[in-house]
């Protein structure tokens, strides 16, 4: 199974989890109780409370946000070029080793 690493806002804590292909980065954060991912809408892309920063080396592999995700990112806190909603990143074998960073707070 692919592994995803979630890095705390201060960079001092890293949590690596195994993720089933076809699930989302958000679902795996919730299942593994990753602090900082609230996911209030449950993954419907209707809020911005699963906001993460994709590590630079993984930007191409996770692709760019679609228009609906871009609209929701307008409500996120401290949006950066590598911002994504973790509910919109589907786990694939190619994402084995993915690293995402948790923002200071969710919207």
Phi and psi in degrees as a GROMACS rama.xvg file:
@    title "Ramachandran Plot"
@    xaxis  label "Phi"
@    yaxis  label "Psi"
@TYPE xy
-62.2721  150.531  UNK-2
-110.893  140.865  UNK-3
-122.091  136.153  UNK-4
-112.476  127.711  UNK-5
-105.118  126.698  UNK-6
-110.359  130.74  UNK-7
-64.832  163.218  UNK-8
-57.7965  -36.4094  UNK-9
-86.7067  -5.79168  UNK-10
80.6108  -1.2689  UNK-11
-83.2608  -20.2479  UNK-12
-121.003  136.54  UNK-13
-130.084  134.202  UNK-14
-125.325  117.15  UNK-15
-105.428  129.428  UNK-16
-128.426  153.581  UNK-17
-87.0906  136.054  UNK-18
-127.02  131.426  UNK-19
-71.7103  138.693  UNK-20
-59.3551  135.884  UNK-21
97.8288  -17.1351  UNK-22
-83.2702  -179.237  UNK-23
-112.146  162.019  UNK-24
-59.8753  -36.5857  UNK-25
-65.9936  -46.7581  UNK-26
-57.5614  -39.5086  UNK-27
-71.6023  -33.385  UNK-28
-64.3994  -45.8537  UNK-29
-65.6169  -47.3666  UNK-30
-57.7875  -34.2845  UNK-31
-104.031  14.5728  UNK-32
51.6998  50.3707  UNK-33
-75.6915  119.522  UNK-34
-63.1635  140.157  UNK-35
99.4506  -10.9763  UNK-36
-105.269  110.818  UNK-37
-93.2729  -40.4857  UNK-38
51.6886  52.839  UNK-39
-60.2802  -31.3912  UNK-40
-91.4674  0.269135  UNK-41
73.0134  16.1502  UNK-42
99.6892  16.6941  UNK-43
-88.9763  4.83385  UNK-44
57.8743  41.5433  UNK-45
-118.553  10.1819  UNK-46
-153.332  -172.65  UNK-47
-129.924  34.3471  UNK-48
-96.8724  15.6774  UNK-49
-125.905  26.3999  UNK-50
-62.2274  134.753  UNK-51
-139.506  164.379  UNK-52
-107.487  121.241  UNK-53
-78.2941  128.977  UNK-54
-54.1915  140.555  UNK-55
-50.8639  -41.0502  UNK-56
-69.9939  -10.2039  UNK-57
-107.944  1.34906  UNK-58
-57.8504  -45.9002  UNK-59
-66.2609  -39.7155  UNK-60
-66.3824  -30.7646  UNK-61
-90.6939  -7.88645  UNK-62
65.1356  -174.69  UNK-63
-95.867  154.66  UNK-64
-65.474  145.231  UNK-65
-78.4416  171.324  UNK-66
-59.9232  -40.2675  UNK-67
-63.9583  -40.8989  UNK-68
-66.2276  -41.5894  UNK-69
-58.1824  -41.6975  UNK-70
-60.6145  -42.9214  UNK-71
-70.6588  -32.7521  UNK-72
-63.1851  -20.7817  UNK-73
-60.6778  -20.7487  UNK-74
-96.9921  -3.21688  UNK-75
-79.6088  158.493  UNK-76
-87.5772  133.61  UNK-77
52.8879  58.1748  UNK-78
-69.9471  136.494  UNK-79
-126.806  169.329  UNK-80
-57.8379  -27.037  UNK-81
-98.3251  16.2708  UNK-82
-72.7947  139.186  UNK-83
-145.871  156.477  UNK-84
-89.6923  123.66  UNK-85
-65.87  -18.1368  UNK-86
-71.724  -14.375  UNK-87
-103.406  2.93642  UNK-88
-103.776  106.027  UNK-89
-79.9388  135.173  UNK-90
-75.8097  129.284  UNK-91
-130.542  167.172  UNK-92
-59.6516  -31.8011  UNK-93
-67.6481  -17.2266  UNK-94
-93.0509  10.7691  UNK-95
-59.9342  118.766  UNK-96
101.495  0.215433  UNK-97
-50.7471  137.594  UNK-98
-122.03  126.81  UNK-99
-126.638  148.376  UNK-100
-110.967  138.557  UNK-101
-85.4866  133.065  UNK-102
-72.5678  168.314  UNK-103
-56.0505  -38.4499  UNK-104
-156.945  163.912  UNK-105
-95.8658  160.644  UNK-106
